[in-house]
């Protein structure tokens, strides 16, 4: 009976974890609190569907660790736990402590996700994880393509981020010959977040393509992957996320080049490279007017650029005045709301730089421990895999791209889906090579 119960809890934990991976891009949530007199995303607290799944996973993990007399935390977790301590410690100076406590809980959830993936790699198969991410990305891609062709949301009230079309204010659009074009959202709160999730799905596909053992039905398998790749790239283009698309091009070409030069999976890398060229060329041909308007008519005076500079200046002033503790976790937008009178509510946004945001909210010391923790993970992989293997590692390239994107946006610190992705991919990178080979 005990064996049956043990197997039941073990299998339930696995199912919940795989369900969590598939559900990562979902926007299902309930508003818990709105701290300002009008709805501002960053001054509100939410309970997400993925929070409930993670609660179940963590509860089963702790139960299993107690039964098996295993530690939840190890010595290698000191840096990340110290970083989390600074998030908590910053509540001392928070103007809105409840909002700060909410942010601490959210970051704590992400840290626990990293530690969970890191410590439980022997429970899961990386190939299975990659397949689930790809399937979830494919579903998002189909939805995004239909949204773009329809130029509006599709009315899935509880799944899409809201109702939007080219006529509503605050919707992510751009002009092509005087006509507003709505970018694809999927079920995510912004096209840039969808683009990040599609990027993760594409690199999971790269991982499968480059490492999957050749089997009897290899032609069918790689034909399916080719079709999925086409759909994922098409949907990525429909997000028109300049930063993510540039990153996609750069790290894809780098990965193919390194694999070909090093003779590591050279044939497969060549196959991918040719497929990449064909698919991307077709996208450029058929989407040229939109690509030209979005990518080649960029002005340093456009709003996306000027607002980033404006928020950066505010963050730097905060850091100068409060270098040790910042202004409190989750309190950057609250600070704006208390000290600046903007006509439009959507102008109350976090600084679009992950590192400036962390330093302004929890202080320079907190940022230093965050960076030291990231360096620890990267050097650990170099030590375990060796420099030659790590330089062409799909998950390392993916995570480094996150850090580059963090220089120009805030979503890895502020938005549920992208911050969970950040810590989830970091856990995959740390644990790669330790996952189970068989179910």
N, C-alpha and C positions, 0 to 999 in steps of 0.2 A: 504493500500500500504506500509506504514511504517513497519507494522508487517511482511509483506512478505519479505521486504528487510532485516529486522533484522534477520529473520529466515534463509534467504539465506546466509548472511555473517557468521552467527553462524554455519550453517552446512558446509559451505566451510572451515571454520577454523578447524572443527573436521576432515573433510576428509583430509586436508593438514597434520594435526598432525598424523593421522594414516598412511598416505602415508610416512611421514618422518620416522616413526618407522620401517616400512617395508624396507625402502630404506637405513637404517643406514649402512649396510655392503657394499653398492655399491661404486665402485672406480671411477664413472663417474666424470671427472674433466677436466678443461682447465688450461693450464699453463699461468700464468699472467706475471711473471718475473723469470728470472734466474740470480742471482746476481753474481755468479762466472763464470769463463771462460769455465767451463765444468759443465755438469749437476750434481748437488748434491741435493738430495731430500730436505735436511734441509736448504739449501741456496736458496730455490725457493719459490715462492708464487703461490697458485692455487685457482681457483674458482670451488667449488664442486656443484653437483646437490643438495645435502642436504643443502648447503648454501642458494640456491634459495628458497627451500621449507621453510626453517626457516625464511627467510626474509618475505615471504608471511604470515606465522603464526604470527610473531611479529607485522607486520603491522595491521593485523586484530585484534590482541589482544589489541594493543594501541588504535585503533579506538573504540573498544568495551568498553575499560576502560574509555575513554573520554566521550562516550555517557552515560555510567552508573555512571559516576563520581566516579570511583574507582581509588585507588592509584596503581601505577606500582610497587613501592618499599615500604617496610614496615620497622619498626625499627629492626626487626629480620634479615634484610638484611645488617646491618651495617658492620658486620665482613667480609662478602664475597665481599662487595663493597670496603672495605678498602684494602683487598687483591688485588683487581683489580686495585686500585689506585697505589699500589706498582709496578704492572706490567707496568703501564703507566709511573710512575716516573722514572723507570729504563732506559727509553729512553734517559735520560740526558747523561748517560755514554756510550750509545751504539755506537760501531764502525760503525755499519750499521743500521741507524735509520729507514730506510724504511723496512728492515727485522724485526726490533723490533716493528714497528707500525703494520705490518701484524700480528705478534704474539699476540699483544695486542688485535687486532680485533678478532682473533680466540678465545682467552681466554674469551674475552667479550661476544662473541656469546655463549660460553658454560655456562657462568654465567647466561646469560639471559634465556637459556634453563632451567637451574635449577630453576630459579625464576618463569618462566612460568609454569612449572609442579607443583611447590609448590603452586602457587596462583590459579591455575585453575583445581585443582583436582575434584572440583564439576562438571566440564563439561564432564569429561571422566569416563569410567568404567575401573577399574584395570583389571578385567577379560578380557575385550576386548583387552586391551594393551598387556596382557600376551599372548593371542591367536595369535595376529599379530606377536609378537616377535618369537613365536614358529614356525609359518608358514614360516617366513623369514629365521629362523635358519634351518628349514627342507629343504628349497630350497638350501641354502648354503651347507648343508650336502650332498645332492644328487650330487651337482656339485663337491664337494670335493672328494667324493667316486669315481666318474668317473675319475677325474683328477689323483687320486692315482693309480687306476687300469691301466690308460693309461700312467702313469709316465711322464706326460707333461701337459701343458696348452691345452685348447680345441679350441683355435682360436676365442673366443668371444672378438674381438678386443676392443670394447668400454666398456666391463664389467669386464673382468679379468684384473689383475694388470699389465700384460705384457705377453710376450712370454717366456716360460721357459721349460727346460728339463734337464736331468742329465748331459748334456755335456756343458752347458753354465755356465760361471763364475758368482758368486754372488747368485746362486740359492740355496735355503735352502735344503741341502741334508745331508745324513749320510751314512756311509759304512756298508754293511752287507756282510761278506765273500768276501770283495774286490769289491763288486758291489755298485755303488751309488744309493741310494733310494731317490726319490724326495718326499718331504712332501707336503701335500695338502694345497692349498691356498684359494679355493673358489674364490670370487671376491675381496678378500682383499689383501693388499700389502705384507703380511707376514703370514706364518702359525700360528705364535703366536697370531696374531690379530684375525684370524679366530677362534682359540681355545678359546679366550676370549668371542667372540660373541656366540659361541656354548655353553659355560659355562652359559652365561646369558639366553640363550634359554632353557637350561636344568633346571635352577632354576625357570624360569617362569612355566615350566611344573610341577615342584615340587609344586609350589604355587597352580596351578589348581588342581592337584591330591589331595592335602591335604585339600583344602577348598571348592572345587566344591560340590554343593548340589546334593545328589543322586536323579536322575530323572528316568523316565520310561525307557529311552534308555541308562541307565547307563553302561550296558555291552558293547554296541557298542562304547560309548564314551571312556571308559577306555581301550578297545581293541585298538582303534585308538591311544590313548596316549601311549600305550605300544609299538606299532610299531614305532611311532615317536621317542620315547625314545631310542629304539634300533638303529635307523638310526643316531640320534644325537650323541650317545656315540661312534658308529663306526667311524663317521667322526672325532670326537674329537681325537680318537686314531690315525687316519691317519694324523693328524697334527704333531704327535710326539713331541708336546710341553711339555717338561718335567715338567716345573714349573706349567703350567695350569692343566695338568693331575694329578699331585700330589695334587694340591689344590682341584680339583674335587673329588678325592678319600677322602681326609681328611674332607672336609666340608659336603659332602654327608653322610658319616658315622656318623659324629657328629650330623647332623640334624635328621637322622633316630633314633639314640640312644636317643637323648633328647626327641623326640616325643613319643617314646615307653616308656621310663622311667616315663615321666610326665603324661602318659595316655591321651595326647593331640593328637587326631586323630591317636590313637594307631594302629587300624586295618589297616588304609590306609598306615601308616608308615611301618608296617610289610610287606604289599603288595609291596611297593616300594623297601624295603630292599631286599626282595627275588628276585624281578625283577633285581635289581642292581647287585646282586651276580651272577645271571645266565648270564646276558649280559656281565659283565666284565670278568667273567671266560671264556666265549666263545672267547672273544677278545684275552685274554692272550694265550689261546690254539692255535688259528689259526695264531696269529701274534708273536709267541714266538721268532723266530730268530731276527726279527726287534726290538722287545721290549728288548731283551737281549743286542743287539748291541747299542741301543740308551740309555737305562736306567741303565744298569749294567756294561758297559765298560766305565764309565766316569772317566776322568783323570783330575787332577787339572792343568795339563799342556796343556790341549786342548785350542784351540783358543777362544772358547766362554767364558772360564773362565779368561784367561790371558788378553784378551782385556777389560773385565769388570774391572779388577783390574787396568789396565793402565789408562782407562778413569776416574775411581774414584780418582786416584792420581792427575790427572790434575784438576779435579773439586775441590778437597780439596785445592790445591795450589791457585786456583782462589778465593775461599772463604776466604782464609787467606789474600790475597792481596786486595780484594774488598768485605769486609763483609757486608757493609751497602747497597749498590745499586747493587752489582754484576757487570756483564759486559753487562747487557742489555738483555731484553726479546728476545728470539729467536736467540741469538748471540753466543751460545756455539760452534756450528760447524763452524760459521764464524771465531771465535777466533782460532780454530784449523787450519782452512784453511789459515789464515794469519801468523800463527806462527810455523806450522809444515809442513814438506815436506814428505807426504806419497806417495809411488809409486802407490798404488791402490786407486782409487777414493772412493770405498765403505768403506775404513777405516775412512773416515770423518763422524763420527757418534756422536750423543749426548751421554753423560755419561749415563750408563744403571742403573740409580737410580733416581726415580722421585724426591725425596727430595733433593738430592745433586744437581740435575739439576735446580730445582727451586731456591735453595739458591745461586748457582753460577750465575744464570741469573738475578734474581731480588733482591738478598740479603737475609740475615738471617731474617730481620724483615718481609719481604714478606712471607717467609716460616713459620714464627711463626703465622702470621695471617691466613695463609692457614690451618695450623694444628688446631688453635683455632676454626676456622669455622667448620672443620670436627667434632671436639669434641662437638661443639654446636648442630649439627644435631643429633649425636648419643645420647647425653644426653636428647635432646628433645623427642626422641622416647622412651627412658627409662621412662621418666616422663609421657608420654601419654599412653603407652601400659603397663608399668610395667615391672620389671626385668624378671619375669617368662616367660612372652610372648615374650619379645624382644630377649632372649637368643636363642630361636629356630625360630626366624624370618628369613625366606628365603632371604629377600632382605638385611637384616643386614649382614648375613653370606656372601652373595655375595659381598657386598661392602667392608667388612673387607678383603676378599680375594683380592680385587683390591689393597688395601693398602699393603698387603704382596707382591703381584706381583710388585708393585711400587718400592720395595727395590732392585729388580734385573733387571728392565727394564724401558724404558723411554716413552713408547708409549701412556701413559695416558696424556702426556704433549705435544707430538709432532705430533701424527698421527690423522687425521680427525676422522676416525671411532671410535677409542678407546677412544679419549678424549670426544667425544660426548656421548659415552656409559657411561663413568665415571660420567659425570654430570647428565645424564638422569636417571641412576640407583639411584644416590644420591637424585634426585627429587622424584623418586618413593618411596624410603625409608622414606623420610621426610613426604610425603603426604599419606602414607598407612593408611587406616582407614577413610580418608576424601573423597575418590572417590565415585562416584555415584554407587548406587546398581542396578539401572535400566536405560535403554537407554532413 
